[in-house]
Amino acid sequence: MTITAQVVHQVARPSGFPSPSDFAFREQHLAAPGPGEALVENLLLSVDPYHRELMDEAGLTSGATVWGLDSPLEGRSIGRVLTSADPSLTPGDLVYHRHGWRTHALVRASEVRVLPRYGGVPLTSFLSVLGGTGLTAWVALTRTLRLAPGDDLFVSAAAGGVGTAAGQFARLLGAGRIVGSAGSPAKVDRLVSELGFDAAFDYHDGPVADLLAKAAPDGVDAVVENVGGDHLEAAIASLREGGRVAWVGAVAQYNSRSTPPPAPRNLFDVVGRSLRLEGVMVRNHLDAQASLEDFAVPHIRSGTLVPQETVVDGFEHTVEAFLGMLRGGNVGKMIVRVGS
């Protein structure tokens, strides 16, 4: 049996913001799986901010593997096993793996996780609040920040995948005042009206430090930082003595590698106020998956945790979904639905 897969390739290095011409849709012929392999039909694909840094000659993140040109791209995916030559993978199994940006893939058992079947939990959750996005937020709050009941929290890019998960998790963990930043009035309204934030602001409305100071006049104890640049500087300024920052991402500079934003001018305040600034790499915390599911699944079933997702239908719209996510056209996790 031979399957013809549709695959997205990167064909050019972008200069600044990526364009559709940096990608191409190609066909790839896959033979029947060999010993230890399984053929998977992808159902759901994840497009993520970190994919942008992998498009350049050198990734920002330490240890990142830059995408090669004219080859299939990497991305989180959920697929269904069609045929298998490995006894640990059975046709019909739903699996989480990283052979995304394509309709079909040959995988090995060591590369996949067979997903549990939780009644009342949408499959898309395994790419949002139960996937790498939610796990990043969970680790940032529970391991990096060690968020305690009553702690006041600031979340930057709070309407994105990590941000919406972090805000909801923090509320359920008993946080005090939760403040978020977002990129439009509609997103700001949704953070406050639906997602448990006490206050939020549109970062286009003025200097971020001033907006955050107004939203959290007494400061905060902890920060989940997804942006970098002026947001990180504002976060440092807002922290109380002994405050903590979980630095997750730097979306402010992914498209401007040649002219990155200046380092926060108040960086030495980390010393003066005994602050802690720690990076979060979710790949170093995969052992937290079980605790995330133990916490989140009952809340999803009860409706106290609502996965925030923007789902685009059709593999042919994968690049469009990716670019839309980079422009902020999503609330929560951006997902491409390939099949039913």
N, C-alpha and C positions, 0 to 999 in steps of 0.2 A: 504494500500500500504506500502510495506517495501522496502527500498533502502539499498543496500550494498555499503558502502563507503570505499574507500581506504584511509588509514590514516598513517602518519608517527609518530612513537613514539620515544622518547629518551629512551634508555634502559641502558645506562651507563654514568657515569660522566667522561669527558675526562681528561687526564693528559697532559697538553700542547695543541698542535693542535688537534682538533677533528679528528676522523677517521670514515669511513663508519660503522664500527662495533658498534659505539655508538648509532646507529639508527636501527630501524626495520620497515618494512612495514607490516601493519596489516589490518584486515577487521573490520568494525564496522557496525552493523545493525541499521538502523534508521527507526523508525515507522513513520506513517503519522503525520503531525504536529498537535499539540493540540491547544486549544484556545490561541490566542496571538502569535502563532509561524508560521514560514514559512520554507519550505524546499528549500534550495538553492543548485544549482549545481555550483561549483566553476569553473571559467574560467581562472583566472590569480592569481598567488600567488607571494608574495614578500618574498625574503630572505634577511636579513639585518645584518649588523655588530653587532647590539645590541643583536641579538639572541645568539651570542656566550657567552656573559656574563650571559645570563639566563640559560645556560647549567650547571653552577657551583652551588655548595651548597649555595652560597650567591652571589647575583648579585652585580655588582659594583655600579649601579645607585640607588640612594636613592628612595625607594618606589617600586623598581622593583619586580616583582613576578617571582621567580625562577621556571623553568619548573619542573614538577614532573616526575618521572620515570614511564614508562609504561602507559602513558596517552597521548592523542592527544596534539600536540604542538600548540602554539599561533602564529599567524602571520597575517599581513594585506592581504586581499584578495578581489577580485571582483568576484561576482557570479551572476547568473540569477535565479530568483524565479521560481521554478517549480510548487509548490502548496502552498496555504496559508490559514491559519485559522485566519488571521488578516486582517480586511478590509483596513488597510493602506498599505498593501503590496499585489501587484497584480501579478499573473503569467506573466512572461516576464520582470518584473522590473529588472534593473541592480542595484546591491547594493554593497556598500563598507562595509566591516566588518572585524573582527579580528579572525574569525574561519578558519585560513589558515592551511597549511600543510595537507590538506585532499581534497578529490574530492567532497564531499557533506557535508552539515552542516544544523542543525536545528538552526534557529536564531529567536530572538524576535525583534520587530520593534524598541525598544529602543537601540538595539545593532547595527543597520545598518543605513547607509545613502543611500537613493535612489539617484542615480547619475543623474545629468542633461544630456541631449543629446545635445552636442555642435557639430554642423556640422563642419567637417574639423578637428576635434580633435580626435586622436586615443584613444581607450579605455585604452590602456596601460598607457597613460598620467596620469590617476588617481592613478597609483602606482608610477609614477616618478615625473615629475615637478608639477603636480596638486595633488599629494598624500602627505603622511607624509614626504617623502624625500624632495620634493620641498617646502613644508610648513616649514620645518626646515630651509632651506636656506633663504626663504623669511623672516621669523621671525628674523633670525640672522642678516640679512642685515638691515631690516627696523625698527625693534624694539630694538634689543640689540645694534647694532652698530650705528643705525640712520645714515646710509651712506648718505653722501651729494655729490652732483655733484662735481667732481674734486678730491674726496678722493682717495688716493692710497691704494690698497688692496692686502693682501697676503692670498691665500687659500691653505691650506695643504690638501693632498690627493685629489687634484683637479680633478683627472680623475674619481672619484667615483660618486655615485648618488648625494649626497649633494654638492660635489665640482663642478661638471659640471653645476648643477642648479645655484649655487651661482655665478660662473663666468659669466654665460650668463645674469642672473638677474642684476648683478652689471654693466655690460656693458650697458644694456638697461636703467639703472637708472642714467647713466652719470658718472660712476666712472672714475678716472684718470688712472694711471698705475695699471694693474692687473697682479700679479705674482702668479704662482702656482707650487706646487711640485707634482711629480708623480713617479711611480715605474719602468718605462722603457722608453727608447728613443722613441718608437713609441707613447706612451701616451704623452710624452712631445711635440712631433711634432704636435699631434692632438690638444692639448690645444692651441697652437699658431696659427696653420694654419686654424682651423675650429671653435674654441669656444671663440674667442675674447680675449684671454690672450695676453698680450704684451711680456711676458717672462715666461719661465718655466724651471725647472731643475729636473734631476733624482737624488733623494736623496741617491742613491747608490754611487754617484760620489765623495763623500767627506763629511766632516762635514756640517750638514745642515745650521748652522749659517754662515759658509763661503759662501756656495752656495747662500743663500738668500741675503747676503750682496753684492755679485757680481751682482745678478739679480735686486736688488733694492738698489743701492748705496746711494741714498738719504733717505732711510727709507720708511716706510709706515704709514698711518694713522689708519688703521683698519685691523683686521685679522679674518678670519673664520677658526677655528682650529679644525681639525678632528682627530689628531693623538696623541698628548701628548708627553711626553718625550723630545727628542732632538728637535722636531718640535716646541713645546711650548717654550722651552728655546730660540730657534732662533727667534721665533715670538716676544718675549719680547725684545730681543736685537735689533730688527729691528724697533721697534715702536718709533715714534717721541713723543715729550712732549704731554701729554694728549691723547695718543693713546688708542684704545679700542680693546679688544679681545672678540669675541663670541666663547666660548668653547663648541663645539658640541659633540665631542667624543674623545676616547682614544684608537684607534685601536692598538697602539703600545703595549698595555699591556693586551689585551683581552685574549691572549693565554699564558700569563706568570704571572698568578695571584700570584704564590708562590714567584716570584722574580720581583716585579714591578720595572720599571725604577725609578731612583732617581728623586726627585722633581727638577724642574729647579733651577740650581745654582744661577741664577740671579733673583730669585723671588722677592727679596726686591727692585729691580728696579721699581716694580709696585708702590711702595711708592715714591721713589726718583724722578721719572719722571711723577708722577700723572697719572698713567695709570689706566685703568679700565678693570678688568677680570671678565666676567660674564658667568655663565653656561646657556645653552639653553636646555630646556625641552619642546618639541613641544606639549606635552599633556596639557601644561598650556596656550597654545595660539591657541586653536582650533577656536576661534572667528575670527582669521585672514584668515580663508579659503576663505571667500567671497572676501576680498581685493586681495588675491592671484589670484583668478580666473578672477576678473575684469582686473587685470594687464596682466596675462599670456595668456589667451585665444585669445585675438586679435593678440598677437605676434605669437602664434602657427599657427593661420590661415594664417598670412601673410608670415610666414617662417623666421621671424627674431628671433624666439625662436624655437630651434629644440630639442625635448626631446631626451636625450641620454640614450639609453637602450640596455642591452644585454639580449636577450630573448632565453631561453632554452625551447625546445618543449618536452612535455611528463612529466606526473606526476612522472613517475618512475625515472626521473632524478633530483628530488627535492633536495635530499641530495648532489648529485654531483654538482648542481648549487650553493648550499650553501657553500660547501667547496671550490669550484672554486672562489667564491666571496671573501672568506677570504684570498685566495692566491693572490688576485689581478687580477684574470682572466677576469675581466669585465671592460668595459668603461661605465660610467653612472650607471643607476639602473639595478640590476640583477632581472629578472622576469622569473617565470616559467609559461609557457602557458599550461594549463591543457586540455582545449577544444577549439573548434573553436569559 
